[in-house]
Amino acid sequence: MSAKIGVLIPYFGKLPNYFDAWYQSATQSKKVDFIFYTDCKIEPTQNIIVHNCSFTDFRNKIQNKFDFKISLERAYKICDFRPAYSYIFQEELEKYQFWGYCDLDLIFGDIDKYLSDELLSENSVIGKYGHFSIYQNNEEIRYLFMDDGVYPEKNYREVFQSNDAFYFDEFGGMMLKKSRNGYKTYPLKIANFLPMFPYFNNRGESVYIKWSNGKVYTISKDNHLEECFYVHYSKRKFNLHKSNKSSKIIITPSDIYMGYDNLYIKLKDAKLGKFYYYKYILRRIYSHRNNIRKLIQRMIWRRDLKKYVDSLNDKENF
């Protein structure tokens, strides 16, 4: 089976220690090619394609596609250019039916089962979030990122010329552009955890993550299994434990165990309610304490964006 989906992953700098878990889960797919542009040493496989380049070379490749000066001084800003990938990398992606992007701070389950041929034939956009989103490879969607809207929607020239991150691949841009142009996003079954310790909070229930034989599950205190397309754990810092190669990976809020088949996990009770979310927001505010003015501007924009999104009443894209 030849891959039908090309997922681009530019990554520069030191790979995170959870990369091995991502890599083992990603290599199971026959439908998805993961295409790296990187200065890291990554072992190619049948579906892991590696283009070694410097960050400067990668930035120049993007710059050559636009007649204005882009701002791309740090790797984190690359996320804002994701919606333009099929425009920037049109030649590299031309053989695929779908193109997309994804994060590394996640572990995939049964990719080929969830991205079935039937699903691909019936949908143009699959996956709501920047963790993993794919788009049908056609001319209209290729230029969708250029379809300018009005405030609070961000537009590509503004975003590409600013060194700030605007979440243009998600709610800051593409979600609104998809909604305005009548595209419906198929939501994949995922688990998404905020980077807060000491637990993974799954709808108020404390869980851990288990990957086994190409499938990924969240497992609760009473041993309830819930299978997902992927589990996203939001750039946590993990202790990595690797033994012999195994068909099982166990991920707790603080540790990743690869090759430990007989492992007992004791879960902490999740703290329920809004306190969990508010604690996360306070942590984000503290991280931006050195630029309060910019933080206030960003909070006002997020407030206006939420009001605008609510007015659209489009639950399929948001």
Order of alpha helices (4+ residues) and beta strands (2+ residues): beta-alpha-beta-beta-alpha-alpha-alpha-beta-beta-alpha-alpha-beta-beta-alpha-alpha-alpha-beta-beta-beta-beta-beta-beta-beta-beta-beta-beta-alpha-alpha
